[in-house]
Every structure is written in C-alpha cells, then in structure tokens.
Amino acid sequence: MSSVIGKSAVVRGKVRGDGDLEVQGHVEGEITVSGDVTVEAGGLVGAAVNGRRIVVRGAVRGDLVASEAIELGNGARVVGDVRAPRIAITEGALVRGHVQTQGAGASSTPRAAATPRAAAAPVKATPAPVRAATPARAPAPAARPVPAPAPSTRKVEAKPAAGRGSVLAGARPAAPPPMVVPVLKKGTKVTKKR
C-alpha cells in the first residue's frame, strides 16, 4: 500500500503509517512509516524521517534513519544526520551532518531525544586496519658541528632617525605605536585641545 503527498499539498504535523510514502509536496513534521519513504525533486520535509528505505531527491531538514538503506540522489539537500546500514550518496547531493553506517538501524531515536541510559551503552570497538610492514631505514648520519662565526672587527656607527631616537645599523625601524582612543562615559562632552 502506497500513499502520496501531492505537489501542491502542505502537511503540518506528524505523519505515521504502514506501507510506503511518496512526498512530492511540503511536510512540516516527523515522518515515521514501516515501508519506504521517497522525497521527490520538488518535495520538502522539515523534520526527521524514519522508514525501511529512504530515497531523497528533494530537500530534508532533519535526521534520516532507515533500517535498511538510504539513497541520496542528484539534487538532494539534507541538513541533519544520516543513519542506515547502507548509504548511497550520488554526485550532486549535499549532506550537512554526520553519516553513520554501522548499526544505524538499531537506533531510531534522534540525538536530542536520546535518553542518558542510551548514551551510556557499551560501544563495540572495531579492529584497526593492518598495515604492511615497511622496510627499516638506515639511521641518519650524525650532523657535523657548525663552527661559531668569528667576531667582527668592523665598526658600525648608529645614526639617530629623525624624531624616533637612535636605531642600530641593520635593524628595522619600529612601527609607530597604535593610536589610543579614550573611553568616554555617557553624557561626557568632548572638547578639542588647541
């Protein structure tokens, strides 16, 4: 059994049911069905979507959670987390959120509604991939000590810069200090000094 929300339809509220659902219009509420959910190219969903398989070609602003698979087609726009055992994102689709594939079907509650006990559930560690052994490199040769430069016997004369004090030869002149603007309290009159 399949239901269709037409192109000109606007639904505000939660949508629940058995069977498949095709969204061609606008839905402002959470969608939870036991079958497949398809959001067509002109469709817009403004909340979380839960179903067996989810296909998005339109826009969804909310989390996508599927028990089997999620497919984001060309032109799909999703702002929210995507969780399913299998996820396919085609070229031209945009996702702004986390994508989780392992064990996604078990957790169908959104992040904000998760209970503290669910957050403290034990996590299974996945083994790290094994890397092939690389051949050992020969140790680098010891660096030779660099002799210290000989002291210079040349005389350097410092000339004072105009209005700035003395500057050593070879040194860069210091930049002028930043201007200081006094903080005035509300209602204080400003007078210009002459």
Sequence and secondary structure as in RCSB ss.txt:
>XXXX:A:sequence
MSSVIGKSAVVRGKVRGDGDLEVQGHVEGEITVSGDVTVEAGGLVGAAVNGRRIVVRGAVRGDLVASEAIELGNG
ARVVGDVRAPRIAITEGALVRGHVQTQGAGASSTPRAAATPRAAAAPVKATPAPVRAATPARAPAPAARPVPAPA
PSTRKVEAKPAAGRGSVLAGARPAAPPPMVVPVLKKGTKVTKKR
>XXXX:A:secstr
 EEEE TT EEES EEESSEEEE SEEES EEESS EEE TT EE S EEEEEEEESSEEES EEEEEEEEE TT
 EEES EE SEEEE TT EEES EE TTGGG  S STT  HHHHTS                             
        EEETTTEEE TT               TT       
